[in-house]
Amino acid sequence: MASHDAVDFGEFVQRRHTAGELVVQPRMGFGDPGRMRAGLLATKQADATTVGTLTLDSFTRVGDLDSAARALREGIGLNGYPIVSHEADTTAGVLAGVLDAGFPVQVRHGSARPQHIFRSLVGAGLSATEGGPVSYCLPYGRTPLDESVRNWSDCCELLLRVRDSGVEPHIETFGGCMLGQLCPPSELVAVSALEALFFYRHGLRSISVSYAQQTHAGQDQEAIASLRALCAELLPEARWHVVVYAYMGLYPTTPGGSLDLLAGAAELAVTGGASRLIVKTVAESHRIPTVAENVQALEHAARAARAARVLRPAPAARAGGAGPAPYANTDSQVHREARALVEAVLNCHADIGQALVIAFKRGLLDIPYCLHPDNAGRARSHIGPDGRLGWAELGALPLTGVVQHGRAPSITSSGLMQALSYVQGKFDAAALERDRRPVLGTAAQPIVKGELA
């Protein structure tokens, strides 16, 4: 195992949250070690409270290590850092003088068969990663869900080896980001909480639970409150925190629209009591962002978070991150649905991994518009007139009598495209309208939302 200063990812985030700071993080990965190191250093030096990211390439994600190695030999660009294909000394050089107790680094990947990735990250002296048996299986390929569950059980054991070095390993669920868009918040909350319980029952005690910004800010607040309530019950002895993702679907194409949406995500994180935010950049709609664009996003989100904390301060955090209150009322439609989903899954089997497999077979969990063979594909969602994301068709979801509205109109192909572009269109239109209006104020009075500085 590589030698680095002891770095406890979860403890660092908790400490910064207690100090009243939102930790912001990019999704950054480059194949070239020099560029990867430069990206980590730029993240560390940004005017924000940050943690670093090694996002892996798609060849490594699917286990095509021959193609990753060939790309390195032939100088072909990769869309992430191939941690398995690089020599251990190369990764040690990337991290030397960068990874320390004040700047943890997390590995992000997207694999349903990630044992090779876990061995490499542990061997490199890293202790934080993310994913999950459901969320890194259903959206990304055709790996059978029961195989993914076995793989992730193995990976929990691999990650627990980090304790031998005196560091508590950290893992983040990706369940709150299923498909990135058009999955109603209650199911995002349920899958995120269930994956956290999966990790917890496999011995991990430093956990973060994800939730991706959706189509309605008030509904998102309800979702985070529900996630906090469920984790307080399901993870009694864990140190856990909530991580919010800036919107994962079609991103605004205008700089002003993209920055407004990111600022909204930062405000959601602060007022919802989340500890960390995964940012997106002005380049998201058309290409992989540069290091400079990632830094701009980090600093913009940090400014928006500071402004939100002044304007709408959240109550003081509870020790360990536990407890649903006092951030928002959990007596919400989102929470009633999420609790029903979680309880139905836990009633399937005493083993959480088997419970997840059985739940998908029975359609008790069913991700709208997900084409994986193990997903029932009967549930459908829609965006209501008020912008809330709800259920159009329930399939076999255990929500009869919980979902109060009647059957929504059937979703057509054009309706699906309109829903997919709803957030993009809303924020681009607002930014373009603002640009047409006469500017009030001066450059000495910057506006957090929509600024480019």
N, C-alpha and C positions, 0 to 999 in steps of 0.2 A: 504493500500500500504506500502511495506517495506520502511524503511528509509535508504537512502544512500546519499552520496554526489551527488549533481547535476552533471550528466554526459551527455554531449551533444556529441553523436557519430560523427555527421557530422561536427560539429565545430572543434573537435579534429583532424579529418583527414585533414580538410582544413588547419588548423594551421600548421600541420607537413608538408604538401605539400608545403605550402608557404615557409617553412624553408628549403626546398630542400631535404626532406626525403620521401622515399617510405614506407608507412605503410604495414607491412606484417602480415598475419593472417593465423592460422591453421584452419582445419575443424575437431575439436577435441571434442569428447563427450564420457563420461563414466557413467555407471549406478551408481557406488559407489560414494557417495558424497565426501569421503576423496580423492579418486583418481582424481575426477573432480577438486577439489580445488587444488590439487598438480599440475595438468596440467595447470590450469590458472596461478598459481604462477610461474611455470617454463616458461610459455609464457611471463609473465610480466618481468621476470628477464633475458630473452634472450638478447644477444648482437645485438639488432635490435630495430627498432621502431615498436611496436606491439599493436594489440588489441586482446582481448580474445574472445573465442567462446564457447557457450554451444550448441553443436550439439545434437539434440534429437534422441531418439531411434525409431525404426521402428514401434513398437506397438503404441506409442504415435502419431506418424505421421498418422496412419490410424484410430485412435480413438479407438483402442482395449485396453482400460484402464484396463479391468479386467486382461488381460494377463500381462500387465506391473506391476500391483500391485502384481500378483501372483509371478512373477519373483523376485520382491523385497523381498517378504515374504520368498521365498524358496532359496534365494541366488543365483539365476540363473543369469549369466552374460547377460548384455544388450549391444547393439551396440551404445548406446548414453545415454544422461541424460534424465530421465523421469520427466520433470519439473511439469507435472500435477499430477503425482502420489506421488511425494515427498511432505511432509508437507512444508508449506511456511517457517517455522522456519528452516527447513533443508537447503533449498535453500539460505535463509538469511545467514546461517553459511558458506555455500560454498563461498559466495560473500564477507563476512565481511573482511575488510582489504585488499581486492583484487580489487574490483570495486571502482574506484575513477576517478577524473577528468583527471588524466594522464593515465588511463587504462580502456577505455570503454569495455563493453562486449556485444556481439551480439548473439541473439538466432537464430539458423538455424534449419530447421525442414523438409520441403518437403511435406506439407499437402495441399490437396485441400479443406479440411474441418477443418480449423485451429482455429475456435473460441475459443475452450477450451485452446489452446496454447497461444493465445493472452491474454486471461483473466489471465492466470497464469504468463506470463512474465510481464504484467503490474502490477499485484499484488506483484511481487517480486521486484519491483522498477527498472526494466529494461526498456529501451526505444528504443532499436534497434533490428530489425529483417530483414527478407528477404523472397523472394518468388514471387508469382504473380498468377493471375487467370488463365493464360495460362500455364506458365512454371511449376507450381506445380499441374497441372491437367493432361495434355496430356501425359507426359512421365511416370507417376507414377501409373496409375490405370484406372478405368472405370467411375469415377465420371463424370456426364454430364457437359459439359463446361458451360452451362447457370447456373447450380447450383454452380459451382466453382466461377463464376462471382458474384453471389449473396453473397456467403460466404465471398469472399474477400472484397466486399463492406461493409459488417458488420464489418470485421476486421479493416478496415480503421477507422471506427468510434470508435472501441475499442482502437486502438492505439492513436488516437487523445486525449483520456482522459489523457494521460501523460502530456499534457500541463498544467493540473491543478496543477502539482507539480513544474511548472516553467521550465520544460525541453522541448526542441523541439524534438519530436519523429523522428526517422530515419528509413527509409525502403529502401531495396535494391532489384532491379529487379533480377530475375533469368533467364529472357528471353534470355540473351546472351549466355546461356549454354544449349539450347534445345537439349536433348538427349546426350549432351556431345561431339558428333562428327558427321561428315558427313552431317551436315546442313550447306549449303553455308553461308558465312559470312553476306551477305546482309540480309538474313532472320533473323539471330541472331540479327543483329543491329535493324531491324525493330521491332521485338517482344520486345526487351529490351526497345526501345524508346516508344512503345505503352503501355507497362506496366507502365513505368514511368509516362506517361500521364494519365493513369488510376488512379494512386496514387495521382497525382497532382490535378486532377479534383475532387477527394474525399477529398481534403483539406490538404494533406500532403505537406510540403515545404522543408523537408530535405530528399534528395533522392540520392541513388547511382545507377548507371546503369552498368550492367555487360556485359562483353565480354570474352568468353573463347578462349584461344590460339588454333589455328587450324593448318593447314598443311603447310603454307607458310608465312614466317615472313613479307614479303612486303605486301601481301594481308591483313594480320592482322593489319598492320599500316594503310592501307586504311580504314579498318573497324572501327578502333577507331576514326579516323578523321571524318568519316561519322556519327558515334554515337554522337560525340561532336557537330557536326553541327546541327543535328536534335534536340538534347536536348536544344541547344541555342535558337531554334525557339519555341519548344513545352513547355518549362519550364521557362518562362521569369522571374518569381518572386521566383523561387526556388533556394536553395543552393544545388548544385549537384556535384558529382564527378564520375569519371569512376573507376571501379574496374575490374582488369584483373584476370582471373582464369588460373592457370597452366593447361596444356592440360587435358581434362576430359575423354579422351578415353583410349584405352589400353596403359598402361604406360610401358616404357622400363624396362626390367628385370635386366639389369646390373646397378650397382651403378653409374658408370661413365655416362652411357646413361641417367639415370633419373636425375642426377644432371646437366648435360648439358641442358636437356630440361627445367628444372626449371630455370637455369640461362638465357636461352633464353626468358622465360616468364618475368623475372625481367627486362631484357633489353627492351623488348616490352613495358612494363608498363612505364618505365622511358622515353624512346624516344617518346612514344605516348602521354605523358602528363597525364597518369593515376595517381591516388593518392594512390591506394591500390592494393595489390596482395594477392590472396588466393593461398597458396602453396600446393604442394604435396611432398611426401617423397620417399625415396629409397625403402620403403616397399609396395608401392601402388599396385604393380603388383601381390602380392600374399597374403597379409593379412592386418588387421587393424594396423596402425603404433603405436608404443609406444610413450610415452611423449618425451623421448630422441630423437627419430627419428623426431618428429615434431619440436623440438628445433633445431636440425641440419638443417632441411629444412629452417626454419625461418632465421637462421644465414647465411646459404649459399645464400639465396635469397637476403638478405641485403647486403652482400659483392658484389654480382653480380650487384646489383642496384647501389652501390657506384662506381664500376668500369665503368658501363655504363654511369653514369653521368659525369665522368671525360673524357671518350673517345668520347661520343656523347651527349653532354649536350643539353637538351631541352630548348627552350626559357622560360622566366619567365611566371609563371601561371597568368591568369587573375583573378581578384577579383570574388569570388563566383563560380569559376569553369566554368563560361560561356564562350562560343565562340569557334568556330571550329578551328580557326587559332591561332597561326602559326605553329601548330605541323606537319601538313601534308596537301597536296593538296586534297581537297574534290572533285575535278573533276576526279573521278575515276569510274570504272565499278561498284565497290561495292556500291558507293554512289548513282549512277544512279538507280541501282536496289532497294536499300533500300528505297529511296525516293518514287519510284513508288509503292512499297508495302504499305508504310505508307499512302500515299495519297489515294490509293484504299480503304483501311480500313476506313479511316476517312470519305470517301464519302458514306459509307454504312448506317450510322445513326449518329444523333447528340450526342447520349449517347455512350460514349466510350466502356462501357461494352457490350451493344447491338451490337455495330459495330464489336467487336471482334467475337461475336457469329455468326453474319451474315457472316462475312468474311470467317470463317472456313466452314460454310455451303455451301458457293459458291465456295470454293477452292481458294479464293484469298490469303489466307494463308494456306500452306500445308507443313507439316514437313516431309521430306523424311524418310522413314522407320519407321515412328511412327504408331503403331497399334491401337491407341485410336479410338473408334467408331465415334467420332466427327471430326476426321482428314480424309480428302478426300483420302489420300494415293496414289495420282496419280503422284506427283512430285518425281523426283529421282535426285540424285547428283552423281558426279564422281570426281576423282582426276586426273587432267591433267598431261601431261608429265613434266610440269614445277613445279608440286607440288601444284598448285592452286586448290582450291575446287570450283567446278562450277556446273551448272545445266546439267543433262543428259536428263531429261524430265520435261517439265514445267507444265503439267496438265492444270489447269485453272488459274495459277498464272498470274497476270497482267504484264507480262514481255515480251510479244511478241513485237519485235522491239527494246527492251532494251537489251536483251541478244543477243549478236552479233554472236556468233558461231553457227554452224549448229548442227543438232541432233547428240549427242554422241552415241557411240555403247551401246547397251542394257547391263544392269548390270546383270551378272550371279551370282550364289551363290558363286563361287570361286572368282569372281571379287570383290564381296562385302567383303569377308573375307580378301582379299589382301588390300582393302581400309581401313578396320577397323584396320589392323595391320601395316599400312604404316608408321606412326610416330614411333611406337615401333621399327620396324625393322630398320628404318633409323638411329635412335639414338643409338641403341644397336650395329649396325654394325660399326658406327664411333668410338664408345668407344672401341670395341674389336680390331679394327685396330690400334688405338692409343696405346693400351696396348702392341701390338706386336712390336711396334717401339722402338728403344733405347731411353731412357729418356734423354732429353736435359735439362740442368739447374740443380738446387739442391733443396733440401727441403726448403732452405731459400728463394726460389723464387716460392711461391705457384701459381698455376694456378687456376683462379676462376672456370672455367668450368671443371667439372669432379673431383674436389677435394673432399676428404672425410673428411677433418679436420673440 
